[in-house]
Amino acid sequence: MTKDSCSEILEKAYRAAAADLEESFISDAELAGKIGLAEPESAVNHALKEAFLALRRAAQAVE
């Protein structure tokens, strides 16, 4: 299994957020709770949550 680049990960996250918006509404708190890594309080985990939520807000703004 190969690892995705950061841009590929963000692109997948953006597509997932856009698909989520089309299917049903989920609160940012619920969404953040669904994103996790092995170390729940790690800085990487926090940064990923923030990036994913920012992408989601951007997708909502485009609509």
Buried (B, 14 or more C-beta within 10 A) or exposed (E): EEEEEEEEBBEEBBEBBBEBBEEEEEEEEEBBEEBEEEEEEEEEBEEBBEBBBBBBEEBEEEE
